[in-house]
């Protein structure tokens, strides 16, 4: 079983946002798997770098979408994004300084961020975005 499971309760647009979120879920699962096997130290630098880069790119796309659709909560949402990225940069600095707990901190931080942020904050976008593949009536 994966450390973090993607599920229907995380779906925002059945499109680019969900694809981005799924990529981040894959990264946290990759890190957790390595950590569980005692190999966290061998992948933490790669995963941390990928997470920071990909998350930054995702947040730019997400905020651009929010602006384009006139999402009223953009300013507050951006503040939350900025705090999260500051946390990620803090973890990068800890790793650079030799901290041996960065893998576990990153793993739990990402899991919590993805779970809570998507289910609470990003769900506020659902009424504003047009799903790429809406469900047909009667189809689960």
Secondary structure, 3 states (H helix, E strand, C coil): CCCCCCCHHHCCCCCHHHHHHHHHHHHHHHHHHHHHCCCHHHHHHHHHHHHHHHHHHHHHHHHHHHHHHCCCCHHHHHHHHHHHHHHHHHHHHHHHCCCCCHHHHHHHHHHHHHHHHHHHHHHHHHHHCCCCCCCCCCCC
